[in-house]
Amino acid sequence: MENENKTIETPKKKEIVFSAIQPSGTITLGNYLGALRNWVTMQEEYDCIYSLADLHTITVRQNPAQMRKNIIEAYASVIACGIDIEKSLFFIQSHVHTHAELSWILSCYTQFGELSRMTQFKDKSAKHADNINAGLFTYPVLMACDILLYQADKVPVGADQKQHIEITRNIAERFNGLYGNVFKIPDGFIPKNGARIMSLQDPTRKMSKSDENVNGCVHMLDTPEVIMKKFKRAITDSEACVRYGEGKDGINNLMAIYSAITGLSYEQIEHDFDGKGYGDFKTAVGEAVVEELRPIRERYEKLIKDKAYLEECYRKADEIALKISSRTLSKTMKKVGFIL
Ligand code: TRP
């Protein structure tokens, strides 16, 4: 109770931020620089509600033992990044049953046509042609429910999720149009310093843990040695000049990473590395990443050993999330005509 007051019902109402991440394997440097780091900074200005979207992961077949491991490791990783559980909510989606319930209801207010147009559905069904399940198709409805249940004002997401925010707004507006103001219409935003990090081996593609080349992807919990090795092998070009430009995807990507971490502008980086080779630059970027991630890895190592503490954190958050989201679910059900 006390916690709820502190987090959600502060006298001067802050805007509500909602975001979630899927616990589907390790967290990459791309996830960290593109999303998680912003989750941490937003805690100052907003009432932040974050979730591990474990229900979303089963749209792709999971190994049960590995899935359990992924969930707990992702939970510890996010806290290790600096999510302060006294300040923000960080709960596990599957523990809060309102998500699946609202999802059924809102799926009846979502059109087949609009779901068919989702580019992520098209991509994922092409990639998993042997398992194009209905969950993959209705995935955006569940995501909409995640957001709408908490009456979120703002939803920080990567560029690839923009279409999902659009459909969330459409579903909410449609429902509100029929029944009055039930849902806050959320704004998606792509954080301005939310760098889009590309593979170190194929810088035309987003950094991804499913990269066939292990050197393409830096994991948030990689050791300093591994991180340095990956940066030293990063693909560049033959110009041997540290400058941002067309046809220099590799260097552009390294500059984006370096800039995201040091806060230096591209101009400043070009100036600082004027006359130096790519070897020096790769070392500098690698070292910056190592130092950025070092405290996170250290915190993670402690957290992952303390399962009781982790459980205490998510049980507390799950309970508060249930309380908040139940208000929205009840209101929705009443409007539709259910007897409560
Ligand atoms: N679909 C998002 C992703 O894969 C994760 C997610 C689930 C999410 N629910 C959300 C993100 C709600 C923002 C808000 O990255």
Residues whose N, C-alpha, C, O or C-beta is under 5 A from the ligand:
A	BS01	LIG	F18 S19 A20 I21 Q22 A53 M143 D146 I147 P156
